[in-house]
Amino acid sequence: MTQDAHLQPTAETLVLLIEDAQASTPSLHDALAATGATVSTASSAAQAHEQLQARAFALAVVAVSSPGAAVDGLDIARQLRNNYPCDPLPVVFVSASADETLRILDNGIDGMADVISTPVDPRLLARKVAMFGELQRERRQFAQARDEFLRERKLNAMMVAVLTHDLRTPMTAVELSAEIVQRRAESDTVSKAATRIKSSIARMVGTIQHLLSISNVGSGLTELSPAPHDLQDIAREAIADFQAAKPAAKVELEVIGETQAVVDAQRIAQVFSNLVGLAFEHGGPDAAVAVKIDGGQRGYVRVVVSTPAVFSEAVSASLFAAPSRPGVPPPPGVGLGLSIVEQLVRAHGGTVVGASDPHKGSTFDVMLPRLEAGQPAASPPEEN
């Protein structure tokens, strides 16, 4: 009693009273109005539907009539529930007899919050109206807080995107300057210093690119630009860029069947680059990385990147896990690259699975839908 004492219905609390107009009891309407809530009435499913379309009610109070009555509130409540199966509107039934109460309970209408008997206790009715009015206010506050959170998250992601984009330009300038210094160096000390600068800048540029990709993809800000492309062309270019940065890298490309698909070429190039880079990093400078593009499936193109390297159990268990919150490092040895891969592949409607076996090495298996114009993607083939 004391816990509910502070809850008082207000005029902002809207209550929909559903009852037979011919058999209506002024006492029920008056009791609801006396709580301080705003009461609207309906004596048919059509009237109730019109009211629900126009206003956001905190509660529906349904007066259940005898089976022989012209209008049965229970039947109206059933019709409304069928029309609004996902509507969270709670319903309180008012019963005039034990038989009516049993009939209400036997029907088991979804959304039924309670059944009260006449004569209605005004204090009990006021507490129920106040409680459901408070629940509605809490739902609204939660929705507002959720919307505000989403807005702030997008704003933060946008700020990160702008920051990372602006940082890449000076980093490129520093990298080019280091290249000039290295070429014109007259001593090994200066040459080694320039090499270290280039190596550090390359890592910084990679980190910046990761931040940019995560902020965009993770927040839904990335707008893909899909167009028909040949995945083997994208792969060859990504591998060439990778080998230009790491001349010692050995990457073997195998292509089977038709490899055309509708994709964002830049994003898929990043997928190839990240997977090949990770495989090379764990495989070592002497291990070859194998890239296989299989276009034998009608609706999907399959990409498999493999390396003899074997990941630890901790890394394998969280291959594609991104940091859950700022300041939390990614799984050791994996970095953010795989999380970006998963998000980019999912943005294309595809899937990616990683596996590491002591006898077979590590494999990344990507399924990308072709998404031909006017043709839905087929289901991925089942694994044998």
N, C-alpha and C positions, 0 to 999 in steps of 0.2 A: 504493500500500500504506500509506504513512504517513498519507495523507489520510483513509483509512477506519479507521485504527487505533483512534480514539477511539470509534467506533460499536460498541456491544455490545448484542446482543439482551437484553431483559429479560423477566420473567414477564408484563409488561403487553403484550408483543408477541404477538398471537394469530395462529397459523398454522393454516389449514385444509388438511389432507392428504387428497386424494381419490385412492383407489386401489381396486383389486379386492381384496376381503377374502380371497378364496381364494388369490390370487396375491400377496398383500402381502409385502413384504420388511421384516422388523423393522429392518434396517440403516437404511432411509430414515427411519422413525419415530424411531429412536434418534438418528440424526444431527441431525434437527431439534430433538429434545428437548435434545440436548447443547449446542445454541447458547444455551440459557437461555430460549428462547421457550416459550410454552404452546401445545401441539399438540392439536388436535381432529381426529378422523378421520371420513370419510364414504365409503361404498362404493356410493352410489346418488345419483341426482339428488334424490330425496325427502329423504334424510338430509342432503345438502349444503344443500338449501333450508331445512330445519329449523334447521341450525346458523347459517346466514346471517341468519335471522330473529331469532335469540336473541342473537347476539354480533357485535361489530364487528371483523372480521379485517383484519390489515394485509396479508396475503398468502395466496394459495391455491397450494399445490404439487400438481400433478396428475401422477400416475404413469401413463404411457400404456402400455396393454397391447397385445398382438398383436391383429390384427383378429378372430381366432377366440376371444378370451377372453370369459368370461361377462359381464364388465363392462368397458367401454372408458372410461377416464378422459377421453379426448378427446371422446367423445360426451356425457359428463356435463358437461364444461366448455361444450360448445356449447349444451346445454339451459339451463344456468344463465345464459349470456350472453343467450339469447333471453328469459329471464324477467326479467333485470335489465340491460336495454340501457344504462342510464345509470349503472350501478354502477362506480365507479372502482377496484374491487378488482383489483389486478394479479395475473396468473397466470404461474407459472413451471412449465414442463413438464419432466418427467424422462423421458428416453428411454433405452432399453436397447440400441438398435441404430440403425445409419444409416438403415435403412428407416423406422423409427418417426419419426426426426427429419424425414425428408422428408415423411412423411404429416402431421406437425404443421405444417410450414411450408406445405404445399400447402393445408391447410384454412384457414389465416389467421384464427384465432379472435381477435376483438376483445378487447383487454385483455392479449394475450400480451406478457409482459415479457421472457422469456428462455426458452431451451431448454438444459438441461444434460444431459450424458450420464453413465451409470453406468459404473464406480463413481464415486460423488459425492465430490468433494474436500470434506472437512469445513470447511476454512478458507473455500473459495469459498461454500459454503452459508451459513456464519455471516455472511459479509459481505453477502450478498444479503438475508438475513432482517433483519439490522441496518439495512440501507439502507431497506428498505420500511417497517420499523417507525418509522424516523426520518421518512420521508415522511408517514406517517399522523399522527405527532405534530405535524408542521409544518402539516398540513391542519387539525387540530383547533385549533392555536394561531391560525391565520389566521381560522378561523370564529369563534373567541372574540373576536379583535381586531375583526373586522367587526361582530359583534353589539354590542360595546362602543361602537364608533364610531357605529352607528346609534342606540344609546340616548343617547349624548352629544349627537348632532345633534338628536334630538327634545327633549332637555332644554333645549339652548340655544335651540331654536326656541320652546319653551314660555316660557322666560324673556323672550325678545324680545317674544312676544305679550303677556305680562303687563305688561311695561314700557311698550310702546306703548299698550296699552289704558289704563293708569293716566295716561299723559301727556296723553291726549286731553281728559280732564276739566278740568285746569287751563288747557289751551290754549283750550278753549271759554269758560271764565270770563274769561280775558284778552281774548278776541275780543269778548265781549259788553260788557266794561268799555270797550274802545276805541270801540265803537259808541256808548255813552252819552256818552263824552267828545267824540266827533265831533259828535253832535247838539247838545250844550250848549256847544260851543266858542264863545268870544266873539272869537276872533282867528283869522286865517288860519294863523298859525304853529301854534297848538294843533290846528286842524283837519287840517292837513297831517301833523302828527306822528301824530295818531290814525289817519289813512289809511295811513301807513307801517306802523304797528303792525298794523292789520288785514291789510294785504297780507303782511307777514312771518308773521303767525300762520297765514294761509291756506296759505302755502307749507309751514310747519312741520307743519300738520295733514295736508297732502297727503303729505309725506314719511313721517310716522308711519303713515298708512294704507298706504302702499306697503310699509313695513317689516313691518307686521302681515300684509299679504296674502302677501308673499314667504315670511315665516317659516312661515305656515300651509300655503299651497299647496305650497311647495317641499319641505316636510318630511312631507307626507302627513297633516298634522294637521287640515286643513280637512274638516269633515263637511258635505257639501252637503245641502240640504233641498229636493229636487226636488218639484215639484207642477205641475199643469196651469196654464199662464199664457198670456196673449196677448202675444207679443213686442212688438207695436206699443204696448200699454199701458205696458210696461216702458220702451220707448224714449221715449215721450212724456214720461213722468215724469222720466227721466234728463235729457232735453233741457231740460225746464222748469227743473230744478234748476240745470243748467249755465248757462242764460240768466239765471236769477235772480242768479247770482254774476257773470256777464258780460253785462250788458244789451245791449251792442253786438254780441254774437255773432249771426250769421245762420246758422241751421240749418234746412235743408229736409228734411222727412220724406216719403218715398213708400212706400206700402204696396200690395203686390200679393198677391192670393190669401189663403188660410187661413194665419194666422200663429200658431196654437196650438202649444205644445210643452211638454214636461215638463222644467222647468228650476228652478234656484235663482234666484228673482227678484232677490234682493239681489246675487248674484254677477254675473248677466248685466247688471244695471243698472250695475255697476262696469265691465263690458266696454264698454258704450255710452259711459259717461262718459269713460273713458280714451281711447277712439278719437276721440270728438268733440273732447276737449280737445287731443289731439295734433294733429289736423287743423286746429283753430282756431289753435293756437300757430304752426304752420308756414305756414298760409295767410295769416295777417295779419288785422287787424281788419276789413278791407273785403271779404275773400273769404268766399263762402258755403260752408258745409260741407253736403254732401249725404249723407243716410242713406236707404238703400233696403232695405226688408224684403220679400223675395220668397218667398211661400209656395206657389209653383207646383209644387214637388217633393213627392212623396208622403212620403218618409222624412226629408227635411231641410228646414229653413228657412234661407234664405240672407240674410245681412246684409252689405251693402256700404256702407262709409263712404269717401267720396272728398273730395278737396280739390285745387284747382289747384296747390298747392305742389309743388315737386320737391325730393326729398331728394338729398343728395350721395351719391356712390358708396360712401363709407365707411359712411354711415348705412344705406343700402339693403342693404349686404352683411351687416349685423348687426342687422337691425330688431328681432328678438325675443331678442337675446342678453342674458342677465343677467350681472352680474359673476361671474367664475369663482371668486373668493375675496374675503374681506373686504379693503377698502382699494382694490380695483380699480374705477375709475369705469366707469359704463355708457358706451355709445357716445355721442359728443357730440351734443347736441340731441334725443336720444330719451328719456333717463332710464329709469326702471324700469317705466313704465306698460305698454309693449308686452310686456315679459317677463311681467308679471302677466296681461295679456290672454291670452297664449298658454297659460299654465298653467291659467287658469280655463276657457278653452274646451276644452282637453284633458281637464280634470277632468269635463266634460260629455260626453266622447266625440266632440267636434267637432274641426274644424281651422280654422286661420287662416293666411292668406297675405298678405304685404304686397308691393306693387310700386310703383315710381316711374318714370314715363316723362316725358321732356322735353316731349312733345307732349300727353300726356293727364293729367299731374299724378300724384298719389299715391292709391293705392287700398288699402283693407284689406278682404279678402274672408273672411267668417266663415261656416262651415257648421255648423249646430247640428242634431243629430238630434232628431226629434220624440219618440222613445222612448215611444210609446204603450203602455199596459199590455198585456202579452202579445204585442206585435208588435215584432220586431227592426227595428233601423234599416236602411233601405235604403242601398246604396252611394251615395256622392256622385256627382253627374253629372259626366261627363268634360268637361274644358275643351275648347272648340273652338279 
